[in-house]
Every structure is written in C-alpha cells, then in structure tokens.
Amino acid sequence: MRCARWLVVALVPALWCANGLAVCRPSALAPCEIELHGEAAPRLTGSCDSEAWKGHLTFELPQRFADADANGWHEVVLQLDLDPTSGCSCAVFRIAYEGEPSGRTVNIGDSPTNDGYGGDSWSTRFDAELLVSHRDLLAFGAEHRGSPAESRVFGLSNLPLANRVLELEICDQSVRYAVDELSGFFNTYTSNELIAIRPATRGGKDAADARIYAAFNRVIHRRAGRPSHDRFGSGVRRVEISLTP
C-alpha cells in the first residue's frame, strides 16, 4: 500500500496512508538503542531523541539513567505511548545480555506502579506485566475482581540468556518471544488478561489505554529512587526498541 505525504493546516508534516490512518513514524527509523553497561554506558542513539519518537517515548527516572545499587549496570525506566488509531500498535524489544543475568532484568507492564510480580499500587485494573527474573520469563495477568493480585498466566524457565539476545514483541493481549532457536507466541484474546494496548477509554481506574512501561535492570515501580522492594537486576547490556503498526 502506498502512502502520500500531506501538509496539514498547522504546516506540520504528517504521514498518512490512503485509508486515512496515520503511519507509525518511529517504524521508519533505526531502532532507539540504549546502552546500559560498558565503557560507553549509559548512552542512547540519536533515534531516541528524534522528532519521530516525540510523544511516544519518555524517560521516567530523574536523570534518565541510574546505577542506584552501584553495581556498574545502569538502570532505565521508560514510558511508551502507542495508539493503534495513530499507527503504532506494538512494541518490539531486542534485549542483549552480557554474561549470566541476575535478579530482575526486564519488567514490562500496563501500570506505572508495576512491581514485578503481578502487583501494583492499585493504580489501575489494567496492571498486567512481564518479568524476566534470573533466567525465567513470567507473565502476570491484569487485576480481576475477586481474583488474586498475583495471577501468573504464563512462564518459561531456564532460558539460555547468557550472552544472547532476547526479543519480545508486545501487542494488545499478545506476546511473541525469541532467543536463539527457541521462539513462541502466547495470547489472552478471550480473557483479556495480558497487557492492553488500545485507544484510551474513560473510567478512572477501570480505563484502558495504549500506554505501557518498561524497565531494565530493575522493576518499574518507584521511579524517583530505588525500585520497589529493591528489585534490581544485572545483565542487560543493550536494549533496542522499535514501534510497529
């Protein structure tokens, strides 16, 4: 399908496809790359600060990066704003490990107060999250009335992560994963237990939106300082982030 470039009334260029839906502008660029370990760390590539990424990517820690546990592995927490109606429906993370990972190295969730194991500070009913803890990939479901707060819906143990790249694609109610020759896909289309990426709705705590959060070498919660329960991790050297339709 061909797309055309138009000039809107405010004289700001925008990309639109023939069907009227906006193109996901970051998908046309190189991924946003973040270095968290090594001589160059912490640093990020120019794509991360480009005009195309504005409105989609926010660094949540006060100084963008931290090494709060002083172990030489930097931590970062990101807010990603997606919206299927404006072209960006999924986020892809390519997570490069150096050595054997330890602790909580990846936390991706619906809630700004996700703490790694399915809970949050009751910020929103939509609090599903993924966690990589040591060599395990775990998925916890969203809050349902009358159900336990920490409801695990998926798990893989003893993944070969040392000196390898873990790829995670997060879409509405689905996750694709790949590391070496191991790959798979799981979804909760019928139960809506996984991460929700959908146009914003009203309803306060019960409202869904297309905003997700991602933390590396720590969990998401308590972004102004040390993470919730001191849930740090080490092993993530680089993260590449792409947004896709």
N, C-alpha and C positions, 0 to 999 in steps of 0.2 A: 504494500500500500504506500502510495506516495504522499508526502506531506508538503505543505506550502508555508512559506514564511509571510506573515502578515504584520502590519503595523497597526497597533491599537490606538484609540483616541488619545491616550496619555503619552503617545510617542515612545512607548516602551516595547521593544520587540518581543514577540512571543511565538512559540511554535505550536501550530495546531494541525491536526490531521483532517482529512476530508470528512470524516464522520463527526467532527466538532469537538472531539475530546483532545485535551492538551497532551503533548508529548512529555514523557518523564525526562526533563532536561539533563539531570546527572547521568543518565544511562548513556548519553552520547560522549561522555568524558572518560578519561582514565579513572580508575577507582581512587577513592580517598584512602591514602595509605598512612598508617600511624606506626611509628617505631617506638617500642616500649623498653627495649633492652639493647645494650651495646654502646659503642663509643658515640654514635650519632644520636642516641636517645636522650631525652624524648624529642621527637620532631614529627612533623606531618608534611605531606606533599602539598604543592600548590592547589591541587584539585579540591582539597578540603575547604579552602577559603575562597573558591571561585564563585562567581555570580550565580552559576547554575545550582550550586549547593545551598545558597542562602535561602532560608525558610525551611530547609529540610534537615539541617544538621546543627546541633547546639552542643557545646562542651559544657558539662554540668559542674565540674569541680572548679573551685575558686580560681586556681591558676592553670586551668586546663588539664595539667598532669600533676601527679603527686607520687611520692615514694614514702608514704606515711609510716610504713613498717621498716624503712631504711634497709631493705634487703637488696637494693640495686635493680629491682624490677619495678618499673613505673606502672602506675595505675591510671585508668581513664574511665570516665562515665559519660555516655552520650545520650542525647535525646534525638530521635529520628522522627520527623514528621512526614508521613506518607498520606496519600489520599487517592484511592482508585479513580475518583472522578476527575482528578487533575493529572492522571497519567502514571503515577508511581504506586504500585500495588504491593511490591515485595522488596525485601532487603536481603542481600547476599553478603555473608561474612566469610572471608578466607583468612583463617587464623593460623599463623605459623608458630610452631612450638620450637623451643631450643632446649634440648635436654629433656629429662623426665619432669612432667608437670607436678606441682604440689598444691594442695589447697584448692580454693575456688578460683578458677582462671577465667571462666566465661559465665555471665549472667545476662540473659536477655528476657525482658518481660514487658507486660502491659502497664504495670503500675510504677509510679515514681518512687514508691517505697517497698518494692520487692526486695526481699532479704535473702533469697537463695533457695529456700525450701518450700515454696508454695504459699508463703505468708506475706503480708504487707501490714502497714499500719491502718488497715481498714479504709484506705484511701478510695478504693473503687472496687465494685464487684468484679470488674474485669482485671484480675490480678494473676493470670496465668504466667508461667515463666519457664525458661530453660536454664539448666545449670550444668556446667562441667566441673565436677569435683574430683580431683586427682585424675583418674582415667575413666570416670563414669559420666555418661551423658544422661541427664534426667529431665523429664518434663512433668510439671505440676499443673493441675487444672485450675480453672477460674473458680471463684467462690460461688457456691450454690447454696441457697437457703436450706438449712438443715443438714448440710454435708460438712465433713471435717475440713478445716482450713488447709491442711497439707495433704491434698489428694494427688497421688502420683498416677499419671496416666501412661507413662512410657519410660523405659530405661534400658540402657546398654552399658555393660560392664567391661572393664579391662580393654578399652580401645587402645590401639597402637599409636599413641600421640607423640612419643618422644622423637624430636627432630623431624616431625611430619606436619602436614597442613590439613587442618580440619575445615571443611566447607559446610556452612549452614545456610540454607535458603529459607527465610521466614516469610510466609504469606498468610492470608486470613485463614485460620484454622488448619494450617498445614506446615510441616517441617520436612525439608529434604536435607540429608546429611551424607557426607562422603569423606573418607580418609583412606588413603591408599586404594586397595581394591574393594574395600568394604563401603557399601553405599545402601541407602534405603530411603523410604518415604513413609510418613505416617500422617494421618489427619483425624480430625474430630468434626467432620462436616455435619453429622447428625446431632451431636451433643453440645457443640459449641464450647468445648472445654479449653481449647488452646488459645493462643494469642489472637486477638481480634484486630484486624486492620480494615476498617470500614468508615464510610463518611460519618462525621460527628452527629450524635443524636442528643437530645435534651434528656434530662432526668437525673442530674447530680451524680450521686454515687453509682447509680444504675445505668449511666450513659456510656455507650461505646464510642470510640474514636479511632483514628488511624495513627496515633502517636505511640511509639514504643521506646524502650530504653535499653541500653546495652552497656555493660561494664566488663572490663578486662583486668585480670589480676586482682579482682575484688568483686564484691556484690554491689548492687545499685544503691541500696538504702544508706541514708546519712551522708549525703554528698558534700556537706560542708566540712567534713572531717573524716575521721576513721570510719570505716564501714560498719554496718550493723553487726554486733557480736564479734567484731574484729575478724570478719570473714575475708581474709586476704588470700592471694594465691601467687604463684610464681611459675614461669614457663612460657607465657605468651610474649614472643619477641616482636612480632609484627601483625597488624590487622589491616586487611584491605576490605573496603566497604563499597558496594555498588547498590544502586536502586534500579529496579526493573519494572516494566509495565505489568 
